[in-house]
Amino acid sequence: PSMWLLDANMDVHLVSVLAGFEIFCDTAGKRGWKAVSNGDLVSAAVDAGFRCLLTRDQLFGESASRALKLFPQFAVVVVNVPQRPWPQYREQFLALWRAHPIEPMAGQLIQWP
């Protein structure tokens, strides 16, 4: 099964939502990686067996593109869902997912939805 990592800026409740889609997921915070820079975060994630990172950080793109050259098996997904209280965020995330599930592509930075 594919392992996804949630960046420190993602809602931790998504772990259980993604588990519902049989996607194993963990958070950067839980791993002690909150203060790790973007490029190093990709490196740490790959070393730990993750294949994909979900982030809200638009600026991740620049460091991610460098990191993805080094780790072509990894994918970065920028989640463009506005921050809202969890119940509304969850509803919106699930509606978007049903229309167009996140499909990480190795070596690519994807904007979702």
Chimera marker file (.cmm) of the C-alpha trace (Angstrom):
<marker_set name="trace">
<marker id="1" x="0.000" y="0.000" z="0.000" r="1" g="1" b="0" radius="0.5"/>
<marker id="2" x="1.082" y="3.536" z="-0.740" r="1" g="1" b="0" radius="0.5"/>
<marker id="3" x="2.143" y="5.665" z="2.245" r="1" g="1" b="0" radius="0.5"/>
<marker id="4" x="1.264" y="9.356" z="2.195" r="1" g="1" b="0" radius="0.5"/>
<marker id="5" x="2.672" y="12.055" z="4.455" r="1" g="1" b="0" radius="0.5"/>
<marker id="6" x="0.681" y="15.101" z="5.544" r="1" g="1" b="0" radius="0.5"/>
<marker id="7" x="2.754" y="18.281" z="5.799" r="1" g="1" b="0" radius="0.5"/>
<marker id="8" x="2.539" y="20.182" z="9.101" r="1" g="1" b="0" radius="0.5"/>
<marker id="9" x="0.082" y="22.639" z="7.480" r="1" g="1" b="0" radius="0.5"/>
<marker id="10" x="-2.519" y="19.945" z="6.690" r="1" g="1" b="0" radius="0.5"/>
<marker id="11" x="-5.390" y="19.080" z="9.031" r="1" g="1" b="0" radius="0.5"/>
<marker id="12" x="-4.423" y="15.964" z="11.021" r="1" g="1" b="0" radius="0.5"/>
<marker id="13" x="-8.017" y="14.707" z="10.796" r="1" g="1" b="0" radius="0.5"/>
<marker id="14" x="-7.312" y="13.832" z="7.154" r="1" g="1" b="0" radius="0.5"/>
<marker id="15" x="-5.390" y="10.780" z="8.381" r="1" g="1" b="0" radius="0.5"/>
<marker id="16" x="-8.644" y="9.014" z="9.255" r="1" g="1" b="0" radius="0.5"/>
<marker id="17" x="-10.430" y="10.263" z="6.120" r="1" g="1" b="0" radius="0.5"/>
<marker id="18" x="-7.660" y="8.865" z="3.908" r="1" g="1" b="0" radius="0.5"/>
<marker id="19" x="-7.600" y="5.638" z="5.932" r="1" g="1" b="0" radius="0.5"/>
<marker id="20" x="-11.224" y="5.253" z="4.821" r="1" g="1" b="0" radius="0.5"/>
<marker id="21" x="-9.875" y="5.075" z="1.250" r="1" g="1" b="0" radius="0.5"/>
<marker id="22" x="-7.290" y="2.501" z="2.391" r="1" g="1" b="0" radius="0.5"/>
<marker id="23" x="-4.442" y="4.999" z="2.138" r="1" g="1" b="0" radius="0.5"/>
<marker id="24" x="-1.939" y="4.716" z="4.973" r="1" g="1" b="0" radius="0.5"/>
<marker id="25" x="-1.076" y="8.177" z="6.127" r="1" g="1" b="0" radius="0.5"/>
<marker id="26" x="0.992" y="9.890" z="8.828" r="1" g="1" b="0" radius="0.5"/>
<marker id="27" x="1.734" y="13.503" z="9.726" r="1" g="1" b="0" radius="0.5"/>
<marker id="28" x="5.019" y="15.392" z="9.634" r="1" g="1" b="0" radius="0.5"/>
<marker id="29" x="4.217" y="16.637" z="13.153" r="1" g="1" b="0" radius="0.5"/>
<marker id="30" x="3.808" y="13.130" z="14.557" r="1" g="1" b="0" radius="0.5"/>
<marker id="31" x="7.116" y="12.125" z="12.980" r="1" g="1" b="0" radius="0.5"/>
<marker id="32" x="8.876" y="15.111" z="14.587" r="1" g="1" b="0" radius="0.5"/>
<marker id="33" x="9.444" y="16.768" z="11.204" r="1" g="1" b="0" radius="0.5"/>
<marker id="34" x="7.543" y="20.035" z="11.763" r="1" g="1" b="0" radius="0.5"/>
<marker id="35" x="10.667" y="22.204" z="11.550" r="1" g="1" b="0" radius="0.5"/>
<marker id="36" x="12.328" y="20.281" z="8.710" r="1" g="1" b="0" radius="0.5"/>
<marker id="37" x="12.867" y="22.323" z="5.515" r="1" g="1" b="0" radius="0.5"/>
<marker id="38" x="10.899" y="21.328" z="2.415" r="1" g="1" b="0" radius="0.5"/>
<marker id="39" x="13.742" y="19.639" z="0.536" r="1" g="1" b="0" radius="0.5"/>
<marker id="40" x="14.892" y="17.746" z="3.635" r="1" g="1" b="0" radius="0.5"/>
<marker id="41" x="11.300" y="16.768" z="4.369" r="1" g="1" b="0" radius="0.5"/>
<marker id="42" x="11.047" y="14.985" z="1.010" r="1" g="1" b="0" radius="0.5"/>
<marker id="43" x="14.349" y="13.213" z="1.717" r="1" g="1" b="0" radius="0.5"/>
<marker id="44" x="13.198" y="12.130" z="5.208" r="1" g="1" b="0" radius="0.5"/>
<marker id="45" x="9.830" y="11.010" z="3.832" r="1" g="1" b="0" radius="0.5"/>
<marker id="46" x="11.423" y="8.903" z="1.084" r="1" g="1" b="0" radius="0.5"/>
<marker id="47" x="13.804" y="7.314" z="3.623" r="1" g="1" b="0" radius="0.5"/>
<marker id="48" x="10.795" y="6.426" z="5.795" r="1" g="1" b="0" radius="0.5"/>
<marker id="49" x="8.990" y="4.740" z="2.897" r="1" g="1" b="0" radius="0.5"/>
<marker id="50" x="6.501" y="7.472" z="1.977" r="1" g="1" b="0" radius="0.5"/>
<marker id="51" x="5.581" y="7.899" z="-1.684" r="1" g="1" b="0" radius="0.5"/>
<marker id="52" x="3.595" y="11.121" z="-1.557" r="1" g="1" b="0" radius="0.5"/>
<marker id="53" x="3.369" y="14.371" z="0.405" r="1" g="1" b="0" radius="0.5"/>
<marker id="54" x="0.188" y="16.426" z="0.763" r="1" g="1" b="0" radius="0.5"/>
<marker id="55" x="0.767" y="20.112" z="1.541" r="1" g="1" b="0" radius="0.5"/>
<marker id="56" x="-1.033" y="23.455" z="1.424" r="1" g="1" b="0" radius="0.5"/>
<marker id="57" x="2.249" y="25.282" z="0.802" r="1" g="1" b="0" radius="0.5"/>
<marker id="58" x="2.240" y="26.844" z="-2.693" r="1" g="1" b="0" radius="0.5"/>
<marker id="59" x="5.938" y="27.701" z="-2.272" r="1" g="1" b="0" radius="0.5"/>
<marker id="60" x="6.750" y="24.038" z="-1.791" r="1" g="1" b="0" radius="0.5"/>
<marker id="61" x="6.747" y="23.821" z="-5.570" r="1" g="1" b="0" radius="0.5"/>
<marker id="62" x="10.245" y="25.270" z="-5.992" r="1" g="1" b="0" radius="0.5"/>
<marker id="63" x="12.021" y="23.078" z="-3.460" r="1" g="1" b="0" radius="0.5"/>
<marker id="64" x="9.829" y="20.133" z="-4.436" r="1" g="1" b="0" radius="0.5"/>
<marker id="65" x="10.898" y="20.255" z="-8.066" r="1" g="1" b="0" radius="0.5"/>
<marker id="66" x="14.549" y="19.977" z="-6.985" r="1" g="1" b="0" radius="0.5"/>
<marker id="67" x="13.725" y="17.197" z="-4.525" r="1" g="1" b="0" radius="0.5"/>
<marker id="68" x="11.682" y="15.317" z="-7.125" r="1" g="1" b="0" radius="0.5"/>
<marker id="69" x="14.685" y="15.210" z="-9.449" r="1" g="1" b="0" radius="0.5"/>
<marker id="70" x="16.590" y="13.491" z="-6.637" r="1" g="1" b="0" radius="0.5"/>
<marker id="71" x="13.655" y="11.234" z="-5.696" r="1" g="1" b="0" radius="0.5"/>
<marker id="72" x="11.739" y="10.496" z="-8.918" r="1" g="1" b="0" radius="0.5"/>
<marker id="73" x="9.642" y="7.851" z="-7.146" r="1" g="1" b="0" radius="0.5"/>
<marker id="74" x="8.080" y="10.536" z="-4.907" r="1" g="1" b="0" radius="0.5"/>
<marker id="75" x="5.104" y="12.829" z="-5.582" r="1" g="1" b="0" radius="0.5"/>
<marker id="76" x="4.051" y="16.147" z="-4.052" r="1" g="1" b="0" radius="0.5"/>
<marker id="77" x="0.399" y="17.196" z="-4.066" r="1" g="1" b="0" radius="0.5"/>
<marker id="78" x="-0.528" y="20.816" z="-3.284" r="1" g="1" b="0" radius="0.5"/>
<marker id="79" x="-4.039" y="20.694" z="-1.805" r="1" g="1" b="0" radius="0.5"/>
<marker id="80" x="-5.974" y="23.827" z="-2.737" r="1" g="1" b="0" radius="0.5"/>
<marker id="81" x="-8.902" y="23.518" z="-0.347" r="1" g="1" b="0" radius="0.5"/>
<marker id="82" x="-9.469" y="26.649" z="1.770" r="1" g="1" b="0" radius="0.5"/>
<marker id="83" x="-8.899" y="26.197" z="5.534" r="1" g="1" b="0" radius="0.5"/>
<marker id="84" x="-12.230" y="25.996" z="7.349" r="1" g="1" b="0" radius="0.5"/>
<marker id="85" x="-13.493" y="24.419" z="10.545" r="1" g="1" b="0" radius="0.5"/>
<marker id="86" x="-12.984" y="20.647" z="10.289" r="1" g="1" b="0" radius="0.5"/>
<marker id="87" x="-16.602" y="19.551" z="9.618" r="1" g="1" b="0" radius="0.5"/>
<marker id="88" x="-16.926" y="21.901" z="6.610" r="1" g="1" b="0" radius="0.5"/>
<marker id="89" x="-13.383" y="21.137" z="5.419" r="1" g="1" b="0" radius="0.5"/>
<marker id="90" x="-14.077" y="17.406" z="5.597" r="1" g="1" b="0" radius="0.5"/>
<marker id="91" x="-17.303" y="17.788" z="3.623" r="1" g="1" b="0" radius="0.5"/>
<marker id="92" x="-15.605" y="19.858" z="0.943" r="1" g="1" b="0" radius="0.5"/>
<marker id="93" x="-12.583" y="17.518" z="0.779" r="1" g="1" b="0" radius="0.5"/>
<marker id="94" x="-14.831" y="14.457" z="0.392" r="1" g="1" b="0" radius="0.5"/>
<marker id="95" x="-16.972" y="16.121" z="-2.301" r="1" g="1" b="0" radius="0.5"/>
<marker id="96" x="-13.836" y="17.055" z="-4.267" r="1" g="1" b="0" radius="0.5"/>
<marker id="97" x="-12.383" y="13.566" z="-3.731" r="1" g="1" b="0" radius="0.5"/>
<marker id="98" x="-15.546" y="11.892" z="-5.069" r="1" g="1" b="0" radius="0.5"/>
<marker id="99" x="-15.375" y="14.057" z="-8.196" r="1" g="1" b="0" radius="0.5"/>
<marker id="100" x="-11.618" y="13.670" z="-8.665" r="1" g="1" b="0" radius="0.5"/>
<marker id="101" x="-9.592" y="11.535" z="-6.199" r="1" g="1" b="0" radius="0.5"/>
<marker id="102" x="-5.976" y="12.497" z="-5.574" r="1" g="1" b="0" radius="0.5"/>
<marker id="103" x="-3.749" y="10.398" z="-7.816" r="1" g="1" b="0" radius="0.5"/>
<marker id="104" x="-0.090" y="11.084" z="-7.033" r="1" g="1" b="0" radius="0.5"/>
<marker id="105" x="2.216" y="10.653" z="-10.013" r="1" g="1" b="0" radius="0.5"/>
<marker id="106" x="5.812" y="9.702" z="-9.260" r="1" g="1" b="0" radius="0.5"/>
<marker id="107" x="8.249" y="12.540" z="-9.854" r="1" g="1" b="0" radius="0.5"/>
<marker id="108" x="5.539" y="15.172" z="-10.208" r="1" g="1" b="0" radius="0.5"/>
<marker id="109" x="4.156" y="18.162" z="-8.369" r="1" g="1" b="0" radius="0.5"/>
<marker id="110" x="0.368" y="18.123" z="-8.695" r="1" g="1" b="0" radius="0.5"/>
<marker id="111" x="-2.129" y="20.864" z="-7.877" r="1" g="1" b="0" radius="0.5"/>
<marker id="112" x="-5.363" y="19.390" z="-6.467" r="1" g="1" b="0" radius="0.5"/>
<marker id="113" x="-8.213" y="19.587" z="-7.161" r="1" g="1" b="0" radius="0.5"/>
<link id1="1" id2="2" r="1" g="1" b="0" radius="0.2"/>
<link id1="2" id2="3" r="1" g="1" b="0" radius="0.2"/>
<link id1="3" id2="4" r="1" g="1" b="0" radius="0.2"/>
<link id1="4" id2="5" r="1" g="1" b="0" radius="0.2"/>
<link id1="5" id2="6" r="1" g="1" b="0" radius="0.2"/>
<link id1="6" id2="7" r="1" g="1" b="0" radius="0.2"/>
<link id1="7" id2="8" r="1" g="1" b="0" radius="0.2"/>
<link id1="8" id2="9" r="1" g="1" b="0" radius="0.2"/>
<link id1="9" id2="10" r="1" g="1" b="0" radius="0.2"/>
<link id1="10" id2="11" r="1" g="1" b="0" radius="0.2"/>
<link id1="11" id2="12" r="1" g="1" b="0" radius="0.2"/>
<link id1="12" id2="13" r="1" g="1" b="0" radius="0.2"/>
<link id1="13" id2="14" r="1" g="1" b="0" radius="0.2"/>
<link id1="14" id2="15" r="1" g="1" b="0" radius="0.2"/>
<link id1="15" id2="16" r="1" g="1" b="0" radius="0.2"/>
<link id1="16" id2="17" r="1" g="1" b="0" radius="0.2"/>
<link id1="17" id2="18" r="1" g="1" b="0" radius="0.2"/>
<link id1="18" id2="19" r="1" g="1" b="0" radius="0.2"/>
<link id1="19" id2="20" r="1" g="1" b="0" radius="0.2"/>
<link id1="20" id2="21" r="1" g="1" b="0" radius="0.2"/>
<link id1="21" id2="22" r="1" g="1" b="0" radius="0.2"/>
<link id1="22" id2="23" r="1" g="1" b="0" radius="0.2"/>
<link id1="23" id2="24" r="1" g="1" b="0" radius="0.2"/>
<link id1="24" id2="25" r="1" g="1" b="0" radius="0.2"/>
<link id1="25" id2="26" r="1" g="1" b="0" radius="0.2"/>
<link id1="26" id2="27" r="1" g="1" b="0" radius="0.2"/>
<link id1="27" id2="28" r="1" g="1" b="0" radius="0.2"/>
<link id1="28" id2="29" r="1" g="1" b="0" radius="0.2"/>
<link id1="29" id2="30" r="1" g="1" b="0" radius="0.2"/>
<link id1="30" id2="31" r="1" g="1" b="0" radius="0.2"/>
<link id1="31" id2="32" r="1" g="1" b="0" radius="0.2"/>
<link id1="32" id2="33" r="1" g="1" b="0" radius="0.2"/>
<link id1="33" id2="34" r="1" g="1" b="0" radius="0.2"/>
<link id1="34" id2="35" r="1" g="1" b="0" radius="0.2"/>
<link id1="35" id2="36" r="1" g="1" b="0" radius="0.2"/>
<link id1="36" id2="37" r="1" g="1" b="0" radius="0.2"/>
<link id1="37" id2="38" r="1" g="1" b="0" radius="0.2"/>
<link id1="38" id2="39" r="1" g="1" b="0" radius="0.2"/>
<link id1="39" id2="40" r="1" g="1" b="0" radius="0.2"/>
<link id1="40" id2="41" r="1" g="1" b="0" radius="0.2"/>
<link id1="41" id2="42" r="1" g="1" b="0" radius="0.2"/>
<link id1="42" id2="43" r="1" g="1" b="0" radius="0.2"/>
<link id1="43" id2="44" r="1" g="1" b="0" radius="0.2"/>
<link id1="44" id2="45" r="1" g="1" b="0" radius="0.2"/>
<link id1="45" id2="46" r="1" g="1" b="0" radius="0.2"/>
<link id1="46" id2="47" r="1" g="1" b="0" radius="0.2"/>
<link id1="47" id2="48" r="1" g="1" b="0" radius="0.2"/>
<link id1="48" id2="49" r="1" g="1" b="0" radius="0.2"/>
<link id1="49" id2="50" r="1" g="1" b="0" radius="0.2"/>
<link id1="50" id2="51" r="1" g="1" b="0" radius="0.2"/>
<link id1="51" id2="52" r="1" g="1" b="0" radius="0.2"/>
<link id1="52" id2="53" r="1" g="1" b="0" radius="0.2"/>
<link id1="53" id2="54" r="1" g="1" b="0" radius="0.2"/>
<link id1="54" id2="55" r="1" g="1" b="0" radius="0.2"/>
<link id1="55" id2="56" r="1" g="1" b="0" radius="0.2"/>
<link id1="56" id2="57" r="1" g="1" b="0" radius="0.2"/>
<link id1="57" id2="58" r="1" g="1" b="0" radius="0.2"/>
<link id1="58" id2="59" r="1" g="1" b="0" radius="0.2"/>
<link id1="59" id2="60" r="1" g="1" b="0" radius="0.2"/>
<link id1="60" id2="61" r="1" g="1" b="0" radius="0.2"/>
<link id1="61" id2="62" r="1" g="1" b="0" radius="0.2"/>
<link id1="62" id2="63" r="1" g="1" b="0" radius="0.2"/>
<link id1="63" id2="64" r="1" g="1" b="0" radius="0.2"/>
<link id1="64" id2="65" r="1" g="1" b="0" radius="0.2"/>
<link id1="65" id2="66" r="1" g="1" b="0" radius="0.2"/>
<link id1="66" id2="67" r="1" g="1" b="0" radius="0.2"/>
<link id1="67" id2="68" r="1" g="1" b="0" radius="0.2"/>
<link id1="68" id2="69" r="1" g="1" b="0" radius="0.2"/>
<link id1="69" id2="70" r="1" g="1" b="0" radius="0.2"/>
<link id1="70" id2="71" r="1" g="1" b="0" radius="0.2"/>
<link id1="71" id2="72" r="1" g="1" b="0" radius="0.2"/>
<link id1="72" id2="73" r="1" g="1" b="0" radius="0.2"/>
<link id1="73" id2="74" r="1" g="1" b="0" radius="0.2"/>
<link id1="74" id2="75" r="1" g="1" b="0" radius="0.2"/>
<link id1="75" id2="76" r="1" g="1" b="0" radius="0.2"/>
<link id1="76" id2="77" r="1" g="1" b="0" radius="0.2"/>
<link id1="77" id2="78" r="1" g="1" b="0" radius="0.2"/>
<link id1="78" id2="79" r="1" g="1" b="0" radius="0.2"/>
<link id1="79" id2="80" r="1" g="1" b="0" radius="0.2"/>
<link id1="80" id2="81" r="1" g="1" b="0" radius="0.2"/>
<link id1="81" id2="82" r="1" g="1" b="0" radius="0.2"/>
<link id1="82" id2="83" r="1" g="1" b="0" radius="0.2"/>
<link id1="83" id2="84" r="1" g="1" b="0" radius="0.2"/>
<link id1="84" id2="85" r="1" g="1" b="0" radius="0.2"/>
<link id1="85" id2="86" r="1" g="1" b="0" radius="0.2"/>
<link id1="86" id2="87" r="1" g="1" b="0" radius="0.2"/>
<link id1="87" id2="88" r="1" g="1" b="0" radius="0.2"/>
<link id1="88" id2="89" r="1" g="1" b="0" radius="0.2"/>
<link id1="89" id2="90" r="1" g="1" b="0" radius="0.2"/>
<link id1="90" id2="91" r="1" g="1" b="0" radius="0.2"/>
<link id1="91" id2="92" r="1" g="1" b="0" radius="0.2"/>
<link id1="92" id2="93" r="1" g="1" b="0" radius="0.2"/>
<link id1="93" id2="94" r="1" g="1" b="0" radius="0.2"/>
<link id1="94" id2="95" r="1" g="1" b="0" radius="0.2"/>
<link id1="95" id2="96" r="1" g="1" b="0" radius="0.2"/>
<link id1="96" id2="97" r="1" g="1" b="0" radius="0.2"/>
<link id1="97" id2="98" r="1" g="1" b="0" radius="0.2"/>
<link id1="98" id2="99" r="1" g="1" b="0" radius="0.2"/>
<link id1="99" id2="100" r="1" g="1" b="0" radius="0.2"/>
<link id1="100" id2="101" r="1" g="1" b="0" radius="0.2"/>
<link id1="101" id2="102" r="1" g="1" b="0" radius="0.2"/>
<link id1="102" id2="103" r="1" g="1" b="0" radius="0.2"/>
<link id1="103" id2="104" r="1" g="1" b="0" radius="0.2"/>
<link id1="104" id2="105" r="1" g="1" b="0" radius="0.2"/>
<link id1="105" id2="106" r="1" g="1" b="0" radius="0.2"/>
<link id1="106" id2="107" r="1" g="1" b="0" radius="0.2"/>
<link id1="107" id2="108" r="1" g="1" b="0" radius="0.2"/>
<link id1="108" id2="109" r="1" g="1" b="0" radius="0.2"/>
<link id1="109" id2="110" r="1" g="1" b="0" radius="0.2"/>
<link id1="110" id2="111" r="1" g="1" b="0" radius="0.2"/>
<link id1="111" id2="112" r="1" g="1" b="0" radius="0.2"/>
<link id1="112" id2="113" r="1" g="1" b="0" radius="0.2"/>
</marker_set>
